[in-house]
């Protein structure tokens, strides 16, 4: 197309960037897998040094580092590389704000493969066969890899729930995963006892996190399937964090009914989840997550507050409301009554 004939047409550059976006993701994953950012943070800043530290040929290291520089994840001056602030904060393992482990789950081979089959998932209305949801090893990796991202959200949630420090309470954390939501409540309230329910292998990760947080003596494990095992109780608080979006409405109502039975009369159930507006295209992060669920689960979806309210009311809850968290995304729902 000539410059003259292209005049006035939209620039296709954004589309071309989208066509190649997978390269950015996988380049970051490769760099994180070989601890590239951490090595630069520790002082190895030339191709020769980085190749030796990471155990890769200089040609491969040069091309990867130059690509990451183009994308803004590294800086380059002559033949030396350095870290811009975001990379130093979030991609070096020495940083307390490190979130690089999340790529092991978010861009795992299994997730990438699921998206390669997205057209089929669209045609079928969900992932076919053995979906990502069904693999225990995936959820162990989720618990390990996603903890750095979940930890600040867990502490914000614990603060927003307004549990009085010193008030003796029993808390059930369903689908506990890394366990950090229950751990955050226990850290704020030295009189809280947490009961974490998940698969036995996943609970090993939660147990470790509870020990690291110093709340292990008040942290109790319930291994098994939430729909099959006995929960015990009654509980003052039941937490369900990022589980409901994996289930269809029928399964969620059944789960919520079991929650209501497990609660004390004055107790409440709290959902922490992605919540779309009624238009289903906002907030952008919540709405877009529905595509991940289409690609990786059989019946999962992102629900609106109206839909969650209907499910909770069908399960017998009378008071359903969103929990205020200031300017942060409104991803907490409380139900009682």
N, C-alpha and C positions, 0 to 999 in steps of 0.2 A: 504494500500500500504506500503510495507516494505521500510526501509531507502535505501536499496540497489537499489530497482527498481525505487525509486524516484530520484536517483542521476542524476543530469544533467537536470532535468525537471524544467520549470519555477515555481517559488514560487506562489501559488495561493492566498497568503495573501492579495494582493491588491483587488482581486475579493471579498474575504470574507468581507473586510472592506466596499466595495461598497454595498454588500448585506445588511449590517447593518447601512448604512449611515443615513437612516431615523431616527434612534434612536438618533443620535447626534443632528439632527435638532429639534426634538420634545422635547428632554431634555432641550435644550436651550430655546425653547419657554415656557416650563413649568416654568423654573427658572425665566425668564423675566416676565411672567404673575404674579408671586408672589413677584416680586421685590427682589429676593434673592441677586443679586449682589449689589444692592443699600444698603440692610440691612447689608451686610458684610462690605461695604465701610463706613457705619455709626458706625461700632464697634461691631456689633453682630457677634461673630466668633465661637460660639460653637453650637452644634446640639440643645441643650436645648434652647438657646437664639433665634436661628433662627426659631425653631419650634414655639415658642411663638409669635415672630414677624410676621411670615408668616401664622400662624393659621393652622399648619399641624402637624400630629403626628411625633414623633421623628424618628420612623422607616423609614417613607417615606423621611424625610429630610436627614437622614443619607445616605440612598442609593443614592438619587439624588446628594448630595454633593460629595460623593465618586466617583460617575460616572463622574461628571464634573471635578474632580481632575484628574482622569485617562485621560480625554480628554484634559487636559491642561488649562481649563478655571478657575480652582481654584488651590490654593496651600494648603497643609495640613502639619501641624507640631504637632505631638501628637494628641490632640483632638481639635485643633483650625484650622480654615480655614482663608485664606487671598486671596487677589486678585493679580494675575500677572498684569503687566502694561496694556496689551491689554484689559483685562476685566475691569480694573479701568477706562480706557479712554473711551471705547465704550459701556459698558454695565451697567454703573451706571448713574442714572438719574441726579445726581448732576454735571456730567461732561458736559462741552459745546460741546464735541465731541460725545455725546451719539447717538447711532444709533439703540439701541435695539428695538425701536418701529417698525422698518421695518419688524420684524418677524411676527407681527400681520397681515400683508398683504402677505408677501412672503411665509409664511407657514400657512396661514389661513386654516380653515377646508375646505373651498371651493376649494382652490388651491390644497391641498392635495388630496381631493376627485377627482379633475380633473386628477391628475396624476395616481390615482388608476385605472382610466378608460383609460389610455394612449393607451393600445393595440387597443381599439375600435377607438380612435382618429386617430391612424396610419392607421387603415383599412379604415376609412371614409375620411381621408385627412383633418381632423379638428375636433374640438369639435362638438358634435351633440346636438340638442335641444337648450335649453337656456344656452348659453355659459356665462362664467364669465363676458365677456365684457358687457353683457346686463343689469347687475344689478347696479342700481344707488347707493345702499348702499355700494357696493364693492368699488366704486370710491370715495365715501366719506372717507372710511377707507384708501384707497390709499393716498388720499390727506393728511390725518392726519399722517399716519404711515411713509410715505416715505420722508417727508420733510427733516429730518436730512441728508439723503443721497443726496437729490437733491440740497440742499442749496449751498454746495461748487461748484457743477457743474454749477449752475445758475450764480454764481459770476464769474467763469472762462469764461463762455460763454459771459456774459455782457462785460467783459474786452476784449475778443477776437474780439467782433464786432466793437470796435473802435468808438463808438458813442461819439462825442465831448461833454464834459460837458458844459451845458448852451445852447446847440443847441435845440431849441424847436422842439420836434417831437411827433408824435402820434403813439402809438404802440398797435397792436392787438395781444393778446395772446390767441390762439385758443386751446381749451381743456386745460384750464389754470390749473385745478387741484388745487394744493396747492398755485399756483400763484407766485412761487418764481422766475421764469424766468423773468416775467415782473417786479416784485418787485426789482430784482437785477439791471435791467436797470434803473428803477426810482431812486434807491439809488445812482447810479453813475451820473445820469443826473437830476438835480433839475428842468429842464425845460421839462422833458418828462411826458406825460400823457399816462397812461396804460388803455387799454380796455380789460377786461378779459371775455372770453366767455366760458361758461360751464353750466352744469345743476345747477339749483338754490340751491340745497342742497350742492353741491360741492363748489359753490362760497362762501358759508358761511365760509369755511375754508380759501379760498384765501383772503376774506375780513379781517379775523382775522390776517393773516400774514402781510397784507398791513398795518394794524393799528399798529402792533408790530414794523414794520420797519419804521414807521413815514412817510409813503408816501400815506396815505389814501386819502388825499385831491386831489391827482392826480390819483386816482385809481377808475375806473368806471366799473360797472358790466353789462354784456350782458347775461342774463339767456336764455338758450335754446339749441337746437340741432344745431350744426354748419352747417348742410346741409339744415336747414329749416328757421332759423331766419335771419333777415337782420343784416348785420354787421356794417352798417354805413361807415364812412371813408370820404375821402381817407386817407390811412395810409402811414407813412414813413417806417414802419417796421412791418412785420407780423411774429410772432413766432409760430412754431408748434413743441412742445417738446413731444416726446414719444407718439405720436398719430398715425403717419403714419404706424407703424408696426402692428397696429390692423386692417388695411384695406387692401383689395386687390388692384391691380393696377388700375382697373377701378374706384374704389371709390377715390383713391388717386389723379388720374388725375382730376376728377371732383372737388375735394377739392382744388387742386392747381390752377385750372382755376378760381375758385371763389376768391382765394387769389390774383391772378394777376389783376383781375378786381377791387379789393378793394385797390390796391396800387396806390400811386402817380407815375407819370412817372419816377421819380428818386428813387422810393422806392425799397426795396428788401424784399424777403421772406427768412427766416432762418429756416432750419430743424435741430433739435437736436434729434438724434436717434442712435440706434444700427446700425452699418454699417459693413457688412461682406466683406471680400475680395472675388475676383472672385472664389477662390477655395472652399468657403463656410465652411471652417474649421478653418479659422483664420480671425481676432484675436479671441482667444479662447472664451473670454467672450461674444463677440458679436455673434459669430457663434452658441454657445451653447444656446443662448436665443431663437433661433428658436423652440427648443423643448417645451419651456414654451408656446409659441404662438400656437403650434400645439395642446397642451393639453387644452388650456383655451380659444381659439378663434375659430371662424368658418373659417375665411379666412386669418388671420394674418400671417405675415412672417417677417423675417429679410432680408432686401434688400441690394444689393451691391450698390456702388457708381454709377456704370454703369446703373443699373436699375433705381435708383432715377433720374439720369440725363435724361434717356429716358422719364420717367414720367413727369418731369418738362418741358422738351422741348415739349412734346405733349400738355402740358397746355399753351404753348406760351412763356415760358422763354427762352431767348437767351444765357445768361451768367450763367453758373452753375459751381461752384467750391467749393472745400473744404476750410474751414477756418483754418488757421494755429493756433495750440495751443501748440506749442513746443513739448515736449516729451510725452504729454498726448495723450490718444486715439483720433483719428481723427473722432469725431462724430458730426461735425457741417458742414452743407452744406448751402451755400448762393446762391440765384437765383435772377436775375434781368433781365431787358430788355424786 
